[in-house]
Amino acid sequence: MKNLVGNTEIEDSLRKLDNLTQEEARMAAAEHMRITRSVESKVMGIDDKVTGVEEGVQDVRREVEDVDKRVQGVDDKVEGVGKMVQDIDERVQGVGERVQDKVQDVGDNVQDVNHKLDQANRPSFPTAHH
């Protein structure tokens, strides 16, 4: 009879141990699930932040493209101004050449007038030398 009594205690102890092992496994699974959910929520938060950064980068990219378009417009205007300055330079050069021609004509006219004055101031009769 002692064998039966001893076996019952061992069986009860094994059942208790099995129950405790199962409870420990359930507690470990619950802790694992809690940690997994915590990590998952942190990852989702990071994902949201990355999405926000991506949107910010896209906004910056659009603004840079707008600036690039405006710079291109300014470049086109500067090129137009450069052509106008070149046209003005050519016109001024033409005016300078015409002024130089007129100055030359005036100089020639002055020489003609001086020559005529010299001729007019010469006596038309021979001068007697004493």
ChimeraX commands (.cxc) that place a marker at each C-alpha (Angstrom):
marker #1 position 0.00,0.00,0.00 radius 0.5
marker #1 position 2.91,2.31,0.61 radius 0.5
marker #1 position 3.85,2.04,-3.05 radius 0.5
marker #1 position 0.49,3.35,-4.10 radius 0.5
marker #1 position 0.60,6.23,-1.66 radius 0.5
marker #1 position 4.08,7.23,-2.79 radius 0.5
marker #1 position 3.15,7.07,-6.42 radius 0.5
marker #1 position 0.17,9.34,-5.89 radius 0.5
marker #1 position 2.37,12.00,-4.35 radius 0.5
marker #1 position 4.79,11.79,-7.26 radius 0.5
marker #1 position 1.99,11.95,-9.77 radius 0.5
marker #1 position 0.49,14.95,-7.96 radius 0.5
marker #1 position 3.90,16.61,-7.87 radius 0.5
marker #1 position 4.40,15.94,-11.58 radius 0.5
marker #1 position 0.95,17.40,-12.33 radius 0.5
marker #1 position 1.75,20.49,-10.28 radius 0.5
marker #1 position 5.10,20.80,-12.04 radius 0.5
marker #1 position 3.37,20.42,-15.40 radius 0.5
marker #1 position 0.79,23.07,-14.42 radius 0.5
marker #1 position 3.56,25.42,-13.27 radius 0.5
marker #1 position 5.52,24.81,-16.50 radius 0.5
marker #1 position 2.43,25.56,-18.59 radius 0.5
marker #1 position 1.71,28.69,-16.51 radius 0.5
marker #1 position 5.34,29.78,-16.94 radius 0.5
marker #1 position 5.05,29.21,-20.71 radius 0.5
marker #1 position 1.82,31.28,-20.83 radius 0.5
marker #1 position 3.48,34.08,-18.83 radius 0.5
marker #1 position 6.53,34.02,-21.12 radius 0.5
marker #1 position 4.25,34.10,-24.19 radius 0.5
marker #1 position 2.30,37.03,-22.71 radius 0.5
marker #1 position 5.56,38.91,-21.98 radius 0.5
marker #1 position 6.80,38.12,-25.47 radius 0.5
marker #1 position 3.52,39.46,-26.93 radius 0.5
marker #1 position 3.78,42.65,-24.80 radius 0.5
marker #1 position 7.35,43.25,-25.96 radius 0.5
marker #1 position 6.42,42.52,-29.57 radius 0.5
marker #1 position 3.54,45.02,-29.45 radius 0.5
marker #1 position 5.79,47.64,-27.86 radius 0.5
marker #1 position 8.41,47.17,-30.58 radius 0.5
marker #1 position 5.72,47.17,-33.25 radius 0.5
marker #1 position 4.25,50.48,-32.01 radius 0.5
marker #1 position 7.74,52.03,-31.92 radius 0.5
marker #1 position 8.42,50.80,-35.46 radius 0.5
marker #1 position 5.09,52.26,-36.59 radius 0.5
marker #1 position 6.03,55.56,-34.97 radius 0.5
marker #1 position 9.36,55.55,-36.80 radius 0.5
marker #1 position 7.57,54.67,-40.04 radius 0.5
marker #1 position 5.26,57.66,-39.56 radius 0.5
marker #1 position 8.26,59.91,-38.95 radius 0.5
marker #1 position 10.03,58.58,-42.05 radius 0.5
marker #1 position 6.89,59.25,-44.08 radius 0.5
marker #1 position 6.87,62.80,-42.72 radius 0.5
marker #1 position 10.52,63.25,-43.67 radius 0.5
marker #1 position 9.82,61.92,-47.18 radius 0.5
marker #1 position 6.99,64.42,-47.59 radius 0.5
marker #1 position 9.29,67.20,-46.37 radius 0.5
marker #1 position 11.96,66.17,-48.86 radius 0.5
marker #1 position 9.39,66.19,-51.66 radius 0.5
marker #1 position 8.31,69.71,-50.63 radius 0.5
marker #1 position 11.94,70.86,-50.67 radius 0.5
marker #1 position 12.46,69.22,-54.06 radius 0.5
marker #1 position 9.45,71.11,-55.48 radius 0.5
marker #1 position 10.73,74.38,-54.04 radius 0.5
marker #1 position 14.20,73.78,-55.50 radius 0.5
marker #1 position 12.63,73.07,-58.90 radius 0.5
marker #1 position 10.69,76.36,-58.62 radius 0.5
marker #1 position 13.90,78.23,-57.76 radius 0.5
marker #1 position 15.64,76.55,-60.69 radius 0.5
marker #1 position 12.86,77.70,-63.04 radius 0.5
marker #1 position 13.12,81.26,-61.69 radius 0.5
marker #1 position 16.91,81.23,-62.08 radius 0.5
marker #1 position 16.48,80.04,-65.67 radius 0.5
marker #1 position 14.07,82.93,-66.25 radius 0.5
marker #1 position 16.60,85.38,-64.82 radius 0.5
marker #1 position 19.32,83.83,-66.99 radius 0.5
marker #1 position 17.14,84.31,-70.07 radius 0.5
marker #1 position 16.53,87.95,-69.12 radius 0.5
marker #1 position 20.26,88.56,-68.53 radius 0.5
marker #1 position 20.99,87.07,-71.94 radius 0.5
marker #1 position 18.42,89.45,-73.45 radius 0.5
marker #1 position 20.01,92.41,-71.67 radius 0.5
marker #1 position 23.42,91.28,-72.93 radius 0.5
marker #1 position 22.14,91.32,-76.51 radius 0.5
marker #1 position 20.64,94.78,-76.01 radius 0.5
marker #1 position 23.95,96.07,-74.58 radius 0.5
marker #1 position 25.78,94.59,-77.56 radius 0.5
marker #1 position 23.33,96.35,-79.93 radius 0.5
marker #1 position 23.84,99.64,-78.07 radius 0.5
marker #1 position 27.63,99.18,-78.21 radius 0.5
marker #1 position 27.43,98.67,-81.96 radius 0.5
marker #1 position 25.26,101.81,-82.30 radius 0.5
marker #1 position 27.64,103.87,-80.15 radius 0.5
marker #1 position 30.54,102.60,-82.24 radius 0.5
marker #1 position 28.68,103.72,-85.38 radius 0.5
marker #1 position 28.01,107.13,-83.84 radius 0.5
marker #1 position 31.69,107.39,-82.89 radius 0.5
marker #1 position 32.72,106.64,-86.45 radius 0.5
marker #1 position 30.30,109.24,-87.81 radius 0.5
marker #1 position 31.53,111.82,-85.29 radius 0.5
marker #1 position 35.11,111.05,-86.27 radius 0.5
marker #1 position 34.18,111.49,-89.95 radius 0.5
marker #1 position 32.47,114.81,-89.15 radius 0.5
marker #1 position 35.49,115.98,-87.13 radius 0.5
marker #1 position 37.69,115.09,-90.11 radius 0.5
marker #1 position 35.33,116.99,-92.45 radius 0.5
marker #1 position 35.40,120.01,-90.13 radius 0.5
marker #1 position 39.19,119.81,-89.99 radius 0.5
marker #1 position 39.35,119.67,-93.79 radius 0.5
marker #1 position 36.96,122.63,-94.02 radius 0.5
marker #1 position 39.06,124.61,-91.54 radius 0.5
marker #1 position 42.15,123.91,-93.63 radius 0.5
marker #1 position 40.30,125.03,-96.76 radius 0.5
marker #1 position 39.17,128.21,-95.02 radius 0.5
marker #1 position 42.73,128.86,-93.76 radius 0.5
marker #1 position 44.08,128.32,-97.24 radius 0.5
marker #1 position 41.53,130.69,-98.73 radius 0.5
marker #1 position 42.29,133.27,-96.04 radius 0.5
marker #1 position 45.97,132.95,-96.77 radius 0.5
marker #1 position 45.26,133.50,-100.45 radius 0.5
marker #1 position 42.98,136.41,-99.70 radius 0.5
marker #1 position 45.56,138.05,-97.43 radius 0.5
marker #1 position 48.29,137.88,-100.06 radius 0.5
marker #1 position 48.66,141.00,-102.01 radius 0.5
marker #1 position 47.66,140.58,-105.54 radius 0.5
marker #1 position 50.37,142.91,-106.78 radius 0.5
marker #1 position 54.04,142.33,-106.39 radius 0.5
marker #1 position 55.66,144.01,-103.47 radius 0.5
marker #1 position 58.57,146.23,-104.12 radius 0.5
marker #1 position 61.67,145.48,-102.15 radius 0.5
marker #1 position 63.83,148.43,-101.29 radius 0.5
marker link #1:1,2 radius 0.2
marker link #1:2,3 radius 0.2
marker link #1:3,4 radius 0.2
marker link #1:4,5 radius 0.2
marker link #1:5,6 radius 0.2
marker link #1:6,7 radius 0.2
marker link #1:7,8 radius 0.2
marker link #1:8,9 radius 0.2
marker link #1:9,10 radius 0.2
marker link #1:10,11 radius 0.2
marker link #1:11,12 radius 0.2
marker link #1:12,13 radius 0.2
marker link #1:13,14 radius 0.2
marker link #1:14,15 radius 0.2
marker link #1:15,16 radius 0.2
marker link #1:16,17 radius 0.2
marker link #1:17,18 radius 0.2
marker link #1:18,19 radius 0.2
marker link #1:19,20 radius 0.2
marker link #1:20,21 radius 0.2
marker link #1:21,22 radius 0.2
marker link #1:22,23 radius 0.2
marker link #1:23,24 radius 0.2
marker link #1:24,25 radius 0.2
marker link #1:25,26 radius 0.2
marker link #1:26,27 radius 0.2
marker link #1:27,28 radius 0.2
marker link #1:28,29 radius 0.2
marker link #1:29,30 radius 0.2
marker link #1:30,31 radius 0.2
marker link #1:31,32 radius 0.2
marker link #1:32,33 radius 0.2
marker link #1:33,34 radius 0.2
marker link #1:34,35 radius 0.2
marker link #1:35,36 radius 0.2
marker link #1:36,37 radius 0.2
marker link #1:37,38 radius 0.2
marker link #1:38,39 radius 0.2
marker link #1:39,40 radius 0.2
marker link #1:40,41 radius 0.2
marker link #1:41,42 radius 0.2
marker link #1:42,43 radius 0.2
marker link #1:43,44 radius 0.2
marker link #1:44,45 radius 0.2
marker link #1:45,46 radius 0.2
marker link #1:46,47 radius 0.2
marker link #1:47,48 radius 0.2
marker link #1:48,49 radius 0.2
marker link #1:49,50 radius 0.2
marker link #1:50,51 radius 0.2
marker link #1:51,52 radius 0.2
marker link #1:52,53 radius 0.2
marker link #1:53,54 radius 0.2
marker link #1:54,55 radius 0.2
marker link #1:55,56 radius 0.2
marker link #1:56,57 radius 0.2
marker link #1:57,58 radius 0.2
marker link #1:58,59 radius 0.2
marker link #1:59,60 radius 0.2
marker link #1:60,61 radius 0.2
marker link #1:61,62 radius 0.2
marker link #1:62,63 radius 0.2
marker link #1:63,64 radius 0.2
marker link #1:64,65 radius 0.2
marker link #1:65,66 radius 0.2
marker link #1:66,67 radius 0.2
marker link #1:67,68 radius 0.2
marker link #1:68,69 radius 0.2
marker link #1:69,70 radius 0.2
marker link #1:70,71 radius 0.2
marker link #1:71,72 radius 0.2
marker link #1:72,73 radius 0.2
marker link #1:73,74 radius 0.2
marker link #1:74,75 radius 0.2
marker link #1:75,76 radius 0.2
marker link #1:76,77 radius 0.2
marker link #1:77,78 radius 0.2
marker link #1:78,79 radius 0.2
marker link #1:79,80 radius 0.2
marker link #1:80,81 radius 0.2
marker link #1:81,82 radius 0.2
marker link #1:82,83 radius 0.2
marker link #1:83,84 radius 0.2
marker link #1:84,85 radius 0.2
marker link #1:85,86 radius 0.2
marker link #1:86,87 radius 0.2
marker link #1:87,88 radius 0.2
marker link #1:88,89 radius 0.2
marker link #1:89,90 radius 0.2
marker link #1:90,91 radius 0.2
marker link #1:91,92 radius 0.2
marker link #1:92,93 radius 0.2
marker link #1:93,94 radius 0.2
marker link #1:94,95 radius 0.2
marker link #1:95,96 radius 0.2
marker link #1:96,97 radius 0.2
marker link #1:97,98 radius 0.2
marker link #1:98,99 radius 0.2
marker link #1:99,100 radius 0.2
marker link #1:100,101 radius 0.2
marker link #1:101,102 radius 0.2
marker link #1:102,103 radius 0.2
marker link #1:103,104 radius 0.2
marker link #1:104,105 radius 0.2
marker link #1:105,106 radius 0.2
marker link #1:106,107 radius 0.2
marker link #1:107,108 radius 0.2
marker link #1:108,109 radius 0.2
marker link #1:109,110 radius 0.2
marker link #1:110,111 radius 0.2
marker link #1:111,112 radius 0.2
marker link #1:112,113 radius 0.2
marker link #1:113,114 radius 0.2
marker link #1:114,115 radius 0.2
marker link #1:115,116 radius 0.2
marker link #1:116,117 radius 0.2
marker link #1:117,118 radius 0.2
marker link #1:118,119 radius 0.2
marker link #1:119,120 radius 0.2
marker link #1:120,121 radius 0.2
marker link #1:121,122 radius 0.2
marker link #1:122,123 radius 0.2
marker link #1:123,124 radius 0.2
marker link #1:124,125 radius 0.2
marker link #1:125,126 radius 0.2
marker link #1:126,127 radius 0.2
marker link #1:127,128 radius 0.2
marker link #1:128,129 radius 0.2
marker link #1:129,130 radius 0.2
view
